[in-house]
Amino acid sequence: IAIQLGYWDVYLSYFMYYQKPIHLLNSGDRLQVNEQFCYNSGGEKVVRFSQQMIQRIKDFSQKGYYPVSGSVRLIVFWKAEDSDKEIRIVLPEVVFKRKDSLIN
């Protein structure tokens, strides 16, 4: 199962503090994924999931599906309501597989 994440699936203000590694990403780059974050190839955190997405991941895991990989789908600009500065955010695609299929 592949899920394309939107604005509501990522913790937007998190990106304010991680612009340097995000500037090095390109659409299509592979990401490592766990239940809370996506990491670039150097192991740096580049995406933090929202509480809503973390709950979705928990719901999937109760059905036997776990996040196994990801990729950069979109890099877009976002501006917080209390700021005039636009920042880059990453909207990834996250791939889930059933636990029993991870063995093969």
Phi, psi and omega in degrees: 000130177245130180241128176268116184279148177245187181306321184287347182267351181238154180275099192298314183292342176302323185295338180301331186261359184230038182291324184301307178292333179290325178298338181273352182274152174231153176303133182098345178299141178284146178232147171271145187226141166229198186286348183231338188221162165244143182237146175283181183295340177270003179084009179275139176292130178235346177218134171245128181286147175289165177300324178298316180290322177300320177294320177299319179297318177298318178298317177298318182294328176293337177265004176094008181254135182230146178291129183241336180198171178203172175209158177284115178272308180222147167238116184232165177266144179221145178232124178292153181299328184264017182219151174263354184273129174272137178236156177277137172233153181254128173248102186271170166252132181243132181256131178247144175227153176292145182303318181293336178275348179287339181286326182283000000 
